[in-house]
Amino acid sequence: MFGGTIIYMKLDVSKKVLDKARRSAKKYFPIETYGYLLGRVRNGKGYITDIYIPKDISEHCDTDGVDVPKHWATEVDEYCKLNLLAILGDIHSHPYTAKEISCKNSRDISASPSEEDYEDPGMGGIQGIIVVLENKNGSLSTRVKLYGPQVQLQIKIK
């Protein structure tokens, strides 16, 4: 075991926000979807009270990822100013078709950030992953997991 302090952040998340994110992930299935998690931080506690989902997702997302265009940042900044909110993080989906599920090891289907997510941690805020699973009968199920801010390290090996 190593010494040190583990920092915890308390976070309240509106069920409406997660429900809207899940609906968006199902709507755009089988492509990935994306949204900004919005809210406030007071006295060291985060409150996610809203989500901004860009209107042109299908133009910038596909089955392998999200290519976040610059105009999304401008749009969400304007939305935040109008609603007195701050961007606390982002959320995106990892969709799996029934065919993909039948070919994968169940451990490969998780709500954990992918290797690409770690390589491009976005704004360094809270990161949400929505796993969307297509069942054999064609219905979709989802699960969501949120992760704390990532810190990118520049490592020099000597």
FENPEJO-V847533 format. One record per residue. N is the residue number from 1. RES is the residue in three letters. SS is DSSP state (H for helix, E for strand, L for the rest). PHI is phi in whole degrees, -180 to 180 (NA if undefined). Layout:
BEGIN
n:N res:RES ss:SS phi:PHI
n:N res:RES ss:SS phi:PHI
END
This chain:
BEGIN
n:1 res:MET ss:L phi:NA
n:2 res:PHE ss:L phi:-105
n:3 res:GLY ss:L phi:-84
n:4 res:GLY ss:L phi:132
n:5 res:THR ss:L phi:-115
n:6 res:ILE ss:L phi:-95
n:7 res:ILE ss:L phi:-95
n:8 res:TYR ss:L phi:-111
n:9 res:MET ss:L phi:-123
n:10 res:LYS ss:E phi:-80
n:11 res:LEU ss:E phi:-141
n:12 res:ASP ss:E phi:-103
n:13 res:VAL ss:E phi:-124
n:14 res:SER ss:L phi:-67
n:15 res:LYS ss:H phi:-60
n:16 res:LYS ss:H phi:-61
n:17 res:VAL ss:H phi:-64
n:18 res:LEU ss:H phi:-65
n:19 res:ASP ss:H phi:-64
n:20 res:LYS ss:H phi:-66
n:21 res:ALA ss:H phi:-64
n:22 res:ARG ss:H phi:-63
n:23 res:ARG ss:H phi:-61
n:24 res:SER ss:H phi:-64
n:25 res:ALA ss:H phi:-63
n:26 res:LYS ss:H phi:-72
n:27 res:LYS ss:H phi:-59
n:28 res:TYR ss:H phi:-93
n:29 res:PHE ss:L phi:-52
n:30 res:PRO ss:L phi:-97
n:31 res:ILE ss:L phi:-87
n:32 res:GLU ss:L phi:-71
n:33 res:THR ss:L phi:-130
n:34 res:TYR ss:E phi:-151
n:35 res:GLY ss:E phi:-156
n:36 res:TYR ss:E phi:-100
n:37 res:LEU ss:E phi:-88
n:38 res:LEU ss:E phi:-120
n:39 res:GLY ss:E phi:169
n:40 res:ARG ss:E phi:-145
n:41 res:VAL ss:E phi:-122
n:42 res:ARG ss:E phi:-135
n:43 res:ASN ss:L phi:51
n:44 res:GLY ss:L phi:78
n:45 res:LYS ss:E phi:-116
n:46 res:GLY ss:E phi:-94
n:47 res:TYR ss:E phi:-129
n:48 res:ILE ss:E phi:-93
n:49 res:THR ss:E phi:-117
n:50 res:ASP ss:E phi:-153
n:51 res:ILE ss:E phi:-138
n:52 res:TYR ss:E phi:-112
n:53 res:ILE ss:L phi:-109
n:54 res:PRO ss:L phi:-58
n:55 res:LYS ss:L phi:-74
n:56 res:ASP ss:L phi:-105
n:57 res:ILE ss:H phi:-55
n:58 res:SER ss:H phi:-64
n:59 res:GLU ss:H phi:-83
n:60 res:HIS ss:H phi:-127
n:61 res:CYS ss:E phi:-129
n:62 res:ASP ss:E phi:-143
n:63 res:THR ss:L phi:-72
n:64 res:ASP ss:L phi:-108
n:65 res:GLY ss:E phi:163
n:66 res:VAL ss:E phi:-124
n:67 res:ASP ss:L phi:-110
n:68 res:VAL ss:L phi:-72
n:69 res:PRO ss:L phi:-80
n:70 res:LYS ss:H phi:-63
n:71 res:HIS ss:H phi:-68
n:72 res:TRP ss:H phi:-63
n:73 res:ALA ss:H phi:-63
n:74 res:THR ss:H phi:-64
n:75 res:GLU ss:H phi:-62
n:76 res:VAL ss:H phi:-70
n:77 res:ASP ss:H phi:-62
n:78 res:GLU ss:H phi:-63
n:79 res:TYR ss:H phi:-61
n:80 res:CYS ss:H phi:-64
n:81 res:LYS ss:H phi:-61
n:82 res:LEU ss:H phi:-65
n:83 res:ASN ss:H phi:-108
n:84 res:LEU ss:L phi:54
n:85 res:LEU ss:L phi:-121
n:86 res:ALA ss:E phi:-124
n:87 res:ILE ss:E phi:-80
n:88 res:LEU ss:E phi:-102
n:89 res:GLY ss:E phi:170
n:90 res:ASP ss:E phi:-140
n:91 res:ILE ss:E phi:-145
n:92 res:HIS ss:E phi:-146
n:93 res:SER ss:E phi:-104
n:94 res:HIS ss:E phi:-120
n:95 res:PRO ss:E phi:-86
n:96 res:TYR ss:E phi:-133
n:97 res:THR ss:L phi:-77
n:98 res:ALA ss:H phi:-59
n:99 res:LYS ss:H phi:-64
n:100 res:GLU ss:H phi:-63
n:101 res:ILE ss:H phi:-62
n:102 res:SER ss:H phi:-68
n:103 res:CYS ss:H phi:-98
n:104 res:LYS ss:L phi:-102
n:105 res:ASN ss:L phi:-73
n:106 res:SER ss:H phi:-59
n:107 res:ARG ss:H phi:-73
n:108 res:ASP ss:H phi:-79
n:109 res:ILE ss:L phi:-107
n:110 res:SER ss:L phi:-139
n:111 res:ALA ss:L phi:-92
n:112 res:SER ss:L phi:-87
n:113 res:PRO ss:L phi:-59
n:114 res:SER ss:L phi:-79
n:115 res:GLU ss:H phi:-59
n:116 res:GLU ss:H phi:-64
n:117 res:ASP ss:H phi:-63
n:118 res:TYR ss:H phi:-71
n:119 res:GLU ss:H phi:-72
n:120 res:ASP ss:L phi:-130
n:121 res:PRO ss:L phi:-76
n:122 res:GLY ss:L phi:64
n:123 res:MET ss:L phi:-86
n:124 res:GLY ss:L phi:81
n:125 res:GLY ss:L phi:-94
n:126 res:ILE ss:E phi:-69
n:127 res:GLN ss:E phi:-121
n:128 res:GLY ss:E phi:-113
n:129 res:ILE ss:E phi:-123
n:130 res:ILE ss:E phi:-111
n:131 res:VAL ss:E phi:-88
n:132 res:VAL ss:E phi:-115
n:133 res:LEU ss:E phi:-113
n:134 res:GLU ss:E phi:-89
n:135 res:ASN ss:L phi:-79
n:136 res:LYS ss:L phi:-57
n:137 res:ASN ss:L phi:-86
n:138 res:GLY ss:L phi:92
n:139 res:SER ss:L phi:-73
n:140 res:LEU ss:E phi:-114
n:141 res:SER ss:E phi:-124
n:142 res:THR ss:E phi:-134
n:143 res:ARG ss:E phi:-145
n:144 res:VAL ss:E phi:-124
n:145 res:LYS ss:E phi:-139
n:146 res:LEU ss:E phi:-111
n:147 res:TYR ss:E phi:-125
n:148 res:GLY ss:L phi:-71
n:149 res:PRO ss:L phi:-56
n:150 res:GLN ss:L phi:-95
n:151 res:VAL ss:L phi:-115
n:152 res:GLN ss:L phi:-84
n:153 res:LEU ss:L phi:-107
n:154 res:GLN ss:L phi:-102
n:155 res:ILE ss:L phi:-106
n:156 res:LYS ss:L phi:-119
n:157 res:ILE ss:L phi:-92
n:158 res:LYS ss:L phi:-113
END
